[in-house]
Amino acid sequence: MYGEPALPPDFVSLPYANPDAPKGGQIIFAEQGGFDSLNPHILKGRAPWGVYSHVFESMMGRSYDEPFTLYGLLAESIETGPNREWVEFTIRPEAKFSDGSPVTVEDAIWSYETLGTKGHPRFLGSWQKVSKIEQTGERSFRITFNTPDRELPLIMGLRPIFKKAQWEGKDFAESSLIPPIGSSPYPIAEFEPGRFINFRRNPDYWGKDLPFNRGRNNLDLIRYEYFADASVIFEAFKAGEISSFREGNAARWQDSFSFPLVQEGEIAKAEIPHDRPSGITGLVMNTRRGIFADWRVREAMMQAFNYEFIAQTQNGGSDPRICSYFCNSVLAMSHGPAEGRVRDLLEPFAGELLPGALEGYSLPVGDGTERNRRNLRQAAALLEEAGWTPKDGRLVNAEGRPFEFEILIRQGSTEYQAIVNIFTQALERLGIGVRTTTIDSAQYNERTNRYDFDMTFYTRALSLSPGNEQMLYWGHEGVTEPGSRNWMGMDSPAAEAMIRTMLETADPQEFQAAVKALDRVLTTGRYVIPLWYSKVSRLAYDASLHYPERIPLYGDWPGWQPDVWWSE
């Protein structure tokens, strides 16, 4: 995207992989919920995360040590036009699917077209920027774009490639339990819906000798076990039934990891540092619902949420609070007035921006007590400004309609339930009626895909190279298009303008200013009541498993384990 790749043409392996790692062994992960589909690239059904991450390959692969660089994987070469108006991939002659058949240009073109027209809505935005895709040689094809967007060659380089022949006579958009054929080293082996799924390393994997793959894909078996409740997962880990456990709660990390297998050295513990943005985790308010359409109501919710008390009771208050969407990174907004290029980018939208975007904004801070009186008074004042006044102990609007809403919770989320209980008590003191509804994973996915909720817990991981996916997260189409990541229903021309600047500029300083400006629009939108984040990943794992000493820039990204891990 900018500058040159960090690795030379004759690199031996990725810098955070051990090229001498032995092959063999296994890892067993745990997932909450279940699955009823094996196609993670469509809107219908619930597919295992492992299918998305282990079964398919793309023309290019990511180095998690470089935010803006991809390297050839299925593609032996990549060319772009002088202004990146097209990208051409040439497929390696040795590239094969797991059944031994070659990966062809026909397979690739069919994959791009199918994902763009029948795949999950997240693929639609980029596909709409394609004017044509055509074969240019025996092993090469070109994608031509109709929109200036410097990230598009990279986005297209990361699209999964399917075997076209497997899908003849089948509807790709329909949920199915047919194991898809990919070209990766880990085809699906055994599975039982809702209970487990196994991925076994293919000893004849076509790409095992590529420098990009040396030191990767070391384990013979990757297995996912499914559990209904998060607390049961931890008990299974303590009993040695699963191999790895990520702990997000700092207090539990200190207090709950002295069980026998840890004391006996059978389980190891590590804190893995990273330079990733915090992303956003918290309670999202659905602005499609009239009750949360007014920013003053959303700010009142932020004031009523007694963060300091909740954090102390839930995790000891040791992890910092998420201060903005790109917090903990060079892309984060400052909390003072917007200055320099950031201000220049935002000024044309001054009339639509919410208070704080230009002037400066920080999250409300409580006094740490259970009552949180000062912040509740501020919340009450904001609600009154928005037309909500007390009557007979309840908060009502001018028509006498009470302020009531539902908080949706996924079954098994015990920590989130405890947070909601404290929050609900504060809202009741304001005269607000709250009901909590706990539903299973299938219902939760269905309702959130349709935006059928008032408030729920929400997590969006963000990277150091934000791009086209930001439009899926925050863009206008997600207000009505089902299945987007825009759960809050935000509709901001300012946010979309910042994203376009990010995609079109060739200047890394301009890119950074645009992301900081976007961070201001998102944070001052008051769409999500943020929780906390950690600057390290807390990981406990079977002591027979090992990882390289060199940790990549992104630290413990999803897939680092098991990607470069090995067993001894």
C-alpha positions as CSV (number, residue, x, y, z in Angstrom):
1,M,0.0,0.0,0.0
2,Y,2.8,2.4,0.9
3,G,6.6,2.1,0.3
4,E,8.3,-1.3,-0.2
5,P,7.7,-4.7,1.4
6,A,9.9,-5.3,4.5
7,L,11.1,-8.8,3.3
8,P,13.5,-9.2,0.4
9,P,12.6,-11.4,-2.6
10,D,14.7,-14.2,-1.3
11,F,13.3,-14.3,2.3
12,V,13.4,-17.7,4.0
13,S,10.2,-17.4,6.1
14,L,8.0,-14.8,7.7
15,P,9.9,-13.1,10.5
16,Y,7.7,-14.4,13.3
17,A,7.7,-18.0,12.1
18,N,10.3,-20.7,13.0
19,P,11.3,-22.4,9.7
20,D,12.8,-25.3,11.7
21,A,9.6,-26.0,13.7
22,P,8.7,-29.8,13.8
23,K,5.5,-31.2,12.3
24,G,3.0,-33.2,14.3
25,G,0.8,-32.9,17.4
26,Q,-2.6,-31.3,17.9
27,I,-4.4,-28.4,19.4
28,I,-8.0,-28.4,20.7
29,F,-9.9,-25.1,20.9
30,A,-13.3,-24.4,22.5
31,E,-16.1,-22.4,21.0
32,Q,-19.3,-21.2,22.6
33,G,-22.5,-22.0,20.7
34,G,-22.7,-24.3,17.7
35,F,-22.9,-24.5,13.9
36,D,-25.4,-25.6,11.3
37,S,-23.5,-24.7,8.2
38,L,-20.0,-25.1,6.7
39,N,-20.1,-22.1,4.4
40,P,-18.9,-19.0,6.3
41,H,-19.1,-16.8,3.2
42,I,-22.9,-16.3,3.1
43,L,-25.5,-14.7,5.3
44,K,-27.5,-17.8,6.0
45,G,-26.5,-20.2,8.8
46,R,-23.8,-20.3,11.4
47,A,-20.5,-21.7,10.2
48,P,-17.5,-22.5,12.4
49,W,-14.8,-19.9,12.5
50,G,-12.3,-22.6,11.7
51,V,-13.7,-23.1,8.2
52,Y,-13.1,-19.5,7.3
53,S,-9.6,-19.4,8.8
54,H,-8.2,-22.9,7.9
55,V,-9.8,-24.3,4.7
56,F,-9.3,-21.6,2.0
57,E,-6.4,-19.7,0.5
58,S,-6.2,-16.6,-1.5
59,M,-4.0,-15.1,-4.2
60,M,-2.0,-13.3,-1.5
61,G,-1.2,-13.8,2.2
62,R,-0.8,-11.3,5.0
63,S,2.3,-10.8,7.1
64,Y,1.2,-9.8,10.5
65,D,4.4,-7.8,11.0
66,E,3.4,-5.3,8.3
67,P,0.0,-3.5,8.2
68,F,0.1,-2.6,4.5
69,T,1.9,-5.5,2.8
70,L,0.7,-8.8,1.2
71,Y,2.9,-11.5,-0.3
72,G,2.1,-14.0,-3.1
73,L,0.4,-17.2,-2.0
74,L,-1.6,-18.9,-4.7
75,A,-0.2,-16.2,-7.0
76,E,3.4,-16.4,-8.2
77,S,3.2,-12.8,-9.4
78,I,1.1,-9.7,-9.0
79,E,1.0,-6.6,-11.3
80,T,-1.0,-3.4,-11.0
81,G,-1.7,-0.5,-13.2
82,P,0.2,2.8,-12.7
83,N,-2.7,4.2,-10.6
84,R,-3.8,0.8,-9.3
85,E,-6.7,0.9,-11.7
86,W,-6.3,-2.8,-12.3
87,V,-4.6,-5.8,-10.7
88,E,-3.4,-9.0,-12.5
89,F,-2.6,-12.3,-10.8
90,T,-0.7,-15.2,-12.2
91,I,-1.5,-18.5,-10.4
92,R,1.4,-20.7,-9.4
93,P,1.5,-23.8,-11.7
94,E,1.9,-26.1,-8.6
95,A,-1.2,-24.7,-6.8
96,K,-3.7,-27.5,-6.1
97,F,-6.9,-28.0,-4.1
98,S,-6.9,-30.5,-1.3
99,D,-8.4,-33.2,-3.6
100,G,-5.3,-32.9,-5.9
101,S,-7.0,-31.0,-8.7
102,P,-5.3,-27.8,-10.0
103,V,-6.4,-24.3,-9.0
104,T,-7.3,-22.7,-12.3
105,V,-8.2,-19.2,-13.6
106,E,-11.7,-20.5,-14.1
107,D,-11.9,-21.4,-10.4
108,A,-10.6,-17.9,-9.5
109,I,-12.9,-15.9,-11.7
110,W,-15.9,-18.0,-10.6
111,S,-15.0,-17.4,-6.9
112,Y,-14.8,-13.6,-7.3
113,E,-18.0,-13.4,-9.2
114,T,-19.9,-15.7,-6.9
115,L,-18.7,-14.0,-3.7
116,G,-19.6,-10.6,-5.2
117,T,-23.1,-11.6,-6.3
118,K,-24.2,-14.4,-4.0
119,G,-21.9,-14.1,-1.0
120,H,-22.2,-12.4,2.3
121,P,-23.0,-8.6,2.0
122,R,-19.5,-7.8,3.3
123,F,-18.2,-8.8,-0.2
124,L,-20.7,-6.6,-2.1
125,G,-19.0,-3.2,-1.6
126,S,-15.7,-4.1,-3.1
127,W,-17.4,-6.1,-6.0
128,Q,-19.4,-3.0,-7.0
129,K,-16.0,-1.3,-7.6
130,V,-15.1,-3.9,-10.3
131,S,-15.8,-3.1,-13.9
132,K,-14.6,-6.4,-15.3
133,I,-12.7,-9.6,-14.6
134,E,-11.1,-11.5,-17.5
135,Q,-8.6,-14.2,-18.2
136,T,-5.4,-12.8,-19.7
137,G,-3.3,-16.0,-20.0
138,E,-3.2,-19.7,-19.3
139,R,-2.7,-19.0,-15.6
140,S,-3.4,-15.2,-15.3
141,F,-6.4,-13.0,-14.9
142,R,-7.0,-9.3,-14.5
143,I,-9.5,-7.4,-12.4
144,T,-10.2,-3.8,-13.6
145,F,-11.8,-1.3,-11.2
146,N,-14.2,1.6,-11.8
147,T,-13.4,3.6,-8.7
148,P,-10.2,5.1,-7.4
149,D,-9.3,3.0,-4.4
150,R,-5.6,2.1,-3.7
151,E,-6.6,-0.8,-1.4
152,L,-8.6,-2.7,-3.9
153,P,-5.7,-4.8,-5.3
154,L,-5.0,-5.9,-1.8
155,I,-8.6,-6.6,-1.0
156,M,-9.0,-8.8,-4.1
157,G,-5.7,-10.5,-3.2
158,L,-7.3,-11.8,0.0
159,R,-10.5,-13.3,-1.5
160,P,-10.9,-17.0,-0.8
161,I,-10.7,-19.3,-3.9
162,F,-13.2,-22.1,-4.3
163,K,-13.3,-25.2,-6.6
164,K,-16.0,-24.3,-9.1
165,A,-16.8,-27.9,-10.0
166,Q,-17.9,-28.6,-6.4
167,W,-20.7,-26.1,-6.7
168,E,-22.2,-27.1,-10.0
169,G,-25.9,-27.6,-9.6
170,K,-25.8,-26.2,-6.0
171,D,-27.0,-22.8,-4.8
172,F,-24.0,-21.1,-3.2
173,A,-26.2,-18.8,-1.1
174,E,-28.0,-21.6,0.6
175,S,-26.7,-22.9,3.9
176,S,-25.1,-26.4,3.6
177,L,-23.2,-29.0,5.6
178,I,-21.2,-30.1,2.5
179,P,-17.5,-29.7,3.4
180,P,-16.1,-27.1,1.0
181,I,-12.9,-27.9,-0.9
182,G,-10.1,-25.4,-0.6
183,S,-6.4,-25.3,-1.4
184,S,-5.1,-24.9,2.2
185,P,-3.2,-27.5,4.3
186,Y,-6.2,-28.1,6.5
187,P,-9.3,-29.6,4.8
188,I,-12.2,-30.5,7.0
189,A,-12.0,-34.1,8.3
190,E,-14.6,-35.3,10.8
191,F,-17.4,-33.1,12.2
192,E,-20.6,-33.3,14.1
193,P,-22.8,-30.1,14.0
194,G,-22.9,-28.3,17.3
195,R,-20.3,-30.6,18.9
196,F,-17.0,-30.6,17.2
197,I,-15.1,-30.1,13.9
198,N,-11.6,-31.5,13.0
199,F,-9.2,-30.0,10.4
200,R,-6.3,-32.5,9.6
201,R,-3.1,-31.4,7.9
202,N,-2.7,-32.6,4.4
203,P,0.7,-34.2,4.0
204,D,0.5,-33.6,0.2
205,Y,-0.3,-29.9,0.6
206,W,1.0,-28.1,-2.5
207,G,2.5,-25.1,-0.8
208,K,4.4,-26.6,2.1
209,D,7.8,-25.5,0.7
210,L,6.9,-21.9,-0.1
211,P,9.0,-19.4,1.9
212,F,5.8,-17.8,3.0
213,N,4.7,-21.1,4.6
214,R,7.9,-22.2,6.2
215,G,7.4,-22.6,9.9
216,R,3.6,-22.4,9.5
217,N,0.9,-25.1,9.5
218,N,2.9,-27.3,11.8
219,L,0.2,-29.2,13.8
220,D,-1.4,-32.4,12.4
221,L,-4.8,-31.8,13.9
222,I,-6.8,-28.6,14.7
223,R,-10.0,-29.4,16.6
224,Y,-12.8,-27.2,17.8
225,E,-15.1,-28.4,20.6
226,Y,-18.4,-26.6,21.1
227,F,-19.9,-25.7,24.5
228,A,-23.1,-23.9,25.5
229,D,-21.7,-21.8,28.2
230,A,-18.4,-19.9,28.7
231,S,-18.0,-21.1,32.3
232,V,-18.1,-24.7,31.1
233,I,-15.3,-24.0,28.6
234,F,-13.0,-22.9,31.5
235,E,-13.9,-26.0,33.5
236,A,-13.0,-28.1,30.4
237,F,-9.7,-26.4,30.1
238,K,-8.9,-26.9,33.8
239,A,-9.6,-30.7,33.2
240,G,-7.2,-30.8,30.2
241,E,-9.9,-31.4,27.7
242,I,-8.9,-28.4,25.5
243,S,-5.5,-27.0,24.8
244,S,-5.8,-23.2,24.9
245,F,-7.7,-20.6,26.8
246,R,-7.7,-16.8,26.3
247,E,-8.6,-14.8,29.4
248,G,-10.0,-11.4,28.9
249,N,-10.5,-10.6,32.6
250,A,-7.4,-9.3,34.4
251,A,-8.7,-10.2,37.9
252,R,-9.5,-13.8,36.9
253,W,-6.1,-14.1,35.3
254,Q,-4.6,-13.3,38.7
255,D,-7.0,-15.3,40.8
256,S,-8.2,-18.4,38.8
257,F,-5.1,-19.9,37.2
258,S,-3.5,-21.8,40.0
259,F,-5.4,-25.0,39.5
260,P,-3.5,-28.4,39.5
261,L,-2.5,-28.6,35.8
262,V,-0.8,-25.1,36.1
263,Q,0.9,-26.1,39.4
264,E,2.1,-29.3,37.8
265,G,3.6,-27.5,34.8
266,E,1.1,-29.2,32.3
267,I,-0.3,-25.8,31.4
268,A,1.8,-22.7,30.7
269,K,0.8,-19.1,30.9
270,A,2.0,-16.2,28.7
271,E,1.2,-12.5,28.3
272,I,1.6,-11.6,24.6
273,P,2.1,-7.9,23.9
274,H,0.7,-6.2,20.8
275,D,0.4,-2.9,19.0
276,R,-3.2,-3.4,17.8
277,P,-5.8,-0.7,18.2
278,S,-8.3,-1.4,21.0
279,G,-11.2,-1.6,18.6
280,I,-14.6,-1.2,20.3
281,T,-16.3,-3.5,22.8
282,G,-19.3,-2.4,24.7
283,L,-23.1,-1.9,24.6
284,V,-24.2,-0.7,21.2
285,M,-27.4,1.4,20.9
286,N,-29.5,0.8,17.7
287,T,-30.3,4.3,16.3
288,R,-32.8,2.7,14.0
289,R,-35.0,2.7,17.1
290,G,-36.4,6.1,17.8
291,I,-35.5,5.9,21.5
292,F,-31.8,6.1,20.7
293,A,-32.0,8.4,17.7
294,D,-31.2,11.5,19.8
295,W,-27.5,11.8,20.6
296,R,-28.4,13.4,24.0
297,V,-30.2,10.2,25.0
298,R,-27.1,8.2,24.0
299,E,-24.8,10.5,26.0
300,A,-27.2,10.1,28.9
301,M,-26.7,6.3,28.7
302,M,-22.9,6.9,28.7
303,Q,-23.3,9.0,31.9
304,A,-25.6,6.5,33.6
305,F,-23.2,3.6,32.8
306,N,-21.1,3.5,36.0
307,Y,-17.9,2.4,34.3
308,E,-15.5,2.9,37.2
309,F,-17.6,0.9,39.6
310,I,-18.4,-1.8,37.0
311,A,-14.7,-2.2,36.0
312,Q,-13.7,-2.5,39.7
313,T,-16.2,-5.1,40.5
314,Q,-15.7,-7.1,37.3
315,N,-12.0,-7.1,36.6
316,G,-10.4,-5.2,39.5
317,G,-10.1,-2.0,37.4
318,S,-6.6,-3.0,36.2
319,D,-7.2,-2.8,32.4
320,P,-7.6,0.6,30.8
321,R,-10.9,1.8,29.3
322,I,-11.4,1.9,25.6
323,C,-11.0,5.7,24.9
324,S,-11.9,5.6,21.2
325,Y,-12.2,3.1,18.4
326,F,-8.5,3.3,17.5
327,C,-7.3,3.7,21.0
328,N,-3.8,2.3,21.9
329,S,-2.4,3.1,18.4
330,V,-0.9,5.9,16.3
331,L,-4.3,6.1,14.5
332,A,-6.2,7.3,17.7
333,M,-7.9,10.6,17.9
334,S,-6.6,13.2,20.4
335,H,-9.1,14.2,23.0
336,G,-8.5,18.0,22.7
337,P,-9.7,20.1,19.8
338,A,-9.1,18.8,16.3
339,E,-6.1,20.4,14.7
340,G,-4.1,20.5,11.5
341,R,-5.1,18.2,8.7
342,V,-7.6,16.3,10.9
343,R,-9.5,19.6,11.4
344,D,-9.3,20.4,7.7
345,L,-10.9,17.1,6.8
346,L,-13.7,17.5,9.3
347,E,-14.5,21.2,8.8
348,P,-16.7,20.7,5.6
349,F,-19.0,18.6,7.8
350,A,-19.2,20.9,10.8
351,G,-22.9,21.3,10.5
352,E,-23.6,17.6,10.9
353,L,-20.9,16.7,13.4
354,L,-22.0,16.1,17.0
355,P,-20.6,18.1,19.9
356,G,-17.0,17.2,20.7
357,A,-15.9,16.2,17.2
358,L,-14.2,19.5,16.5
359,E,-14.0,20.9,20.1
360,G,-12.6,17.8,21.8
361,Y,-14.3,14.9,23.7
362,S,-13.6,12.4,26.4
363,L,-15.8,9.7,27.9
364,P,-17.7,10.6,31.1
365,V,-15.8,9.7,34.3
366,G,-17.7,8.7,37.5
367,D,-16.7,9.0,41.1
368,G,-16.2,5.3,41.6
369,T,-19.1,4.9,44.0
370,E,-22.0,2.7,43.5
371,R,-24.5,5.6,43.5
372,N,-22.6,7.7,40.9
373,R,-24.9,10.6,41.7
374,R,-23.2,13.4,39.8
375,N,-23.3,11.5,36.5
376,L,-26.9,10.4,37.0
377,R,-27.8,14.1,37.5
378,Q,-26.1,14.9,34.2
379,A,-27.9,12.0,32.5
380,A,-31.3,13.2,33.8
381,A,-30.6,16.7,32.5
382,L,-29.7,15.4,29.1
383,L,-32.8,13.2,29.0
384,E,-35.0,16.2,29.9
385,E,-33.4,18.2,27.1
386,A,-34.3,15.4,24.7
387,G,-38.0,15.5,25.9
388,W,-38.0,12.8,28.6
389,T,-39.4,13.9,32.0
390,P,-40.3,12.1,35.3
391,K,-43.9,11.3,36.0
392,D,-45.1,9.0,38.8
393,G,-41.7,7.5,39.1
394,R,-41.3,6.7,35.4
395,L,-39.6,8.7,32.6
396,V,-42.1,9.6,29.8
397,N,-42.1,11.7,26.7
398,A,-44.6,14.4,25.6
399,E,-47.1,11.8,24.5
400,G,-46.8,10.0,27.8
401,R,-44.9,7.0,26.4
402,P,-42.5,5.5,29.0
403,F,-38.8,5.2,28.3
404,E,-38.4,1.4,28.0
405,F,-36.1,-0.8,26.0
406,E,-34.6,-4.3,25.8
407,I,-31.0,-5.4,26.2
408,L,-30.3,-8.5,24.2
409,I,-27.8,-11.0,25.6
410,R,-26.3,-14.1,24.0
411,Q,-26.9,-17.2,26.2
412,G,-23.8,-18.1,28.3
413,S,-22.5,-14.6,28.5
414,T,-22.3,-14.6,32.3
415,E,-19.9,-11.6,32.6
416,Y,-22.0,-9.5,30.4
417,Q,-25.1,-10.4,32.4
418,A,-23.4,-9.1,35.6
419,I,-22.5,-5.8,33.8
420,V,-26.1,-5.4,32.7
421,N,-27.5,-5.9,36.2
422,I,-25.5,-3.0,37.5
423,F,-26.4,-0.8,34.6
424,T,-30.1,-1.6,34.9
425,Q,-30.2,-0.6,38.5
426,A,-28.8,2.9,37.6
427,L,-31.3,3.2,34.8
428,E,-34.2,2.3,37.1
429,R,-33.2,5.2,39.4
430,L,-33.7,7.5,36.4
431,G,-37.2,6.0,35.8
432,I,-36.2,4.0,32.8
433,G,-37.6,0.5,32.3
434,V,-35.2,-2.1,31.1
435,R,-35.8,-5.8,30.3
436,T,-33.0,-8.2,29.5
437,T,-33.6,-11.0,27.1
438,T,-31.2,-14.0,26.9
439,I,-31.3,-16.1,23.7
440,D,-29.3,-18.9,22.1
441,S,-26.6,-18.2,19.5
442,A,-28.8,-19.1,16.5
443,Q,-31.5,-16.6,17.6
444,Y,-28.9,-14.0,18.5
445,N,-27.3,-14.2,15.1
446,E,-30.6,-14.0,13.3
447,R,-31.8,-11.0,15.3
448,T,-28.6,-9.0,15.0
449,N,-28.3,-9.7,11.3
450,R,-31.8,-8.1,11.0
451,Y,-30.9,-5.4,13.6
452,D,-33.8,-6.5,15.6
453,F,-32.6,-5.2,19.0
454,D,-32.5,-2.0,21.1
455,M,-29.2,-2.5,22.8
456,T,-26.7,-5.4,22.9
457,F,-23.0,-6.1,23.4
458,Y,-20.9,-5.4,20.4
459,T,-17.2,-6.0,19.5
460,R,-15.4,-4.8,16.4
461,A,-11.7,-5.6,16.1
462,L,-9.8,-2.9,14.2
463,S,-6.3,-3.1,12.6
464,L,-3.5,-0.7,11.8
465,S,-4.5,-0.8,8.1
466,P,-8.2,0.1,8.1
467,G,-9.7,0.2,4.6
468,N,-12.7,-0.9,2.6
469,E,-14.1,-2.9,5.6
470,Q,-14.8,0.4,7.3
471,M,-17.6,1.1,4.9
472,L,-19.1,-2.2,5.9
473,Y,-18.8,-1.3,9.5
474,W,-20.1,2.3,9.4
475,G,-21.4,2.9,5.9
476,H,-24.9,4.1,4.8
477,E,-25.9,0.9,3.1
478,G,-25.7,-0.9,6.5
479,V,-28.6,1.1,7.8
480,T,-31.0,-1.1,5.9
481,E,-28.9,-3.8,4.3
482,P,-29.1,-6.9,6.6
483,G,-25.9,-8.6,7.8
484,S,-23.6,-5.6,7.8
485,R,-21.4,-4.7,10.8
486,N,-23.2,-1.3,11.2
487,W,-25.2,-2.5,14.2
488,M,-25.7,1.0,15.5
489,G,-27.3,2.1,12.2
490,M,-25.1,5.2,11.9
491,D,-25.6,7.2,8.7
492,S,-22.7,9.8,8.5
493,P,-21.5,11.5,5.3
494,A,-18.5,12.7,7.3
495,A,-17.5,9.1,8.2
496,E,-17.9,7.9,4.6
497,A,-15.8,10.9,3.3
498,M,-13.0,10.0,5.8
499,I,-13.1,6.4,4.6
500,R,-12.9,7.5,0.9
501,T,-9.9,9.7,1.7
502,M,-8.2,6.7,3.4
503,L,-8.8,4.6,0.3
504,E,-7.7,7.1,-2.3
505,T,-4.6,8.8,-0.9
506,A,-1.1,7.7,-1.6
507,D,0.2,9.7,1.3
508,P,0.6,7.8,4.6
509,Q,0.3,11.1,6.6
510,E,-3.0,11.9,4.9
511,F,-4.2,8.4,5.6
512,Q,-3.4,8.7,9.2
513,A,-5.2,12.1,9.5
514,A,-8.2,10.6,7.8
515,V,-8.4,7.7,10.3
516,K,-8.0,10.0,13.2
517,A,-10.8,12.1,11.8
518,L,-13.0,9.0,11.4
519,D,-12.2,8.0,15.0
520,R,-13.6,11.4,16.1
521,V,-16.8,10.9,14.1
522,L,-17.3,7.4,15.6
523,T,-16.4,8.3,19.2
524,T,-18.5,11.5,19.4
525,G,-21.4,9.6,17.7
526,R,-21.9,8.1,21.2
527,Y,-23.1,4.8,19.6
528,V,-21.3,2.4,21.9
529,I,-20.8,2.5,25.7
530,P,-17.1,1.3,25.8
531,L,-15.8,-1.3,28.2
532,W,-12.1,-2.1,28.7
533,Y,-9.2,-3.5,26.6
534,S,-5.9,-5.1,27.4
535,K,-2.5,-4.2,26.0
536,V,-1.5,-7.8,26.2
537,S,-3.2,-11.1,25.3
538,R,-3.4,-13.4,28.3
539,L,-3.0,-16.9,27.1
540,A,-2.9,-20.3,29.0
541,Y,-2.1,-23.4,26.9
542,D,-0.9,-27.0,27.0
543,A,2.8,-26.8,27.8
544,S,3.6,-29.2,25.0
545,L,2.8,-26.4,22.6
546,H,5.4,-23.8,21.6
547,Y,5.6,-20.5,19.7
548,P,8.5,-18.5,18.3
549,E,10.4,-16.0,20.4
550,R,9.7,-13.3,17.8
551,I,6.2,-11.8,18.3
552,P,4.7,-10.0,15.3
553,L,3.5,-6.4,15.4
554,Y,-0.1,-7.6,15.8
555,G,0.8,-9.9,18.7
556,D,-1.7,-12.6,19.3
557,W,-3.9,-11.9,16.4
558,P,-6.7,-14.5,15.7
559,G,-4.9,-17.3,13.9
560,W,-1.4,-16.7,15.3
561,Q,-2.3,-19.7,17.4
562,P,-2.1,-22.2,15.7
563,D,-0.6,-20.7,12.6
564,V,3.1,-20.6,13.7
565,W,2.8,-22.9,16.8
566,W,4.2,-26.4,17.0
567,S,4.1,-29.3,19.4
568,E,7.0,-31.1,21.2
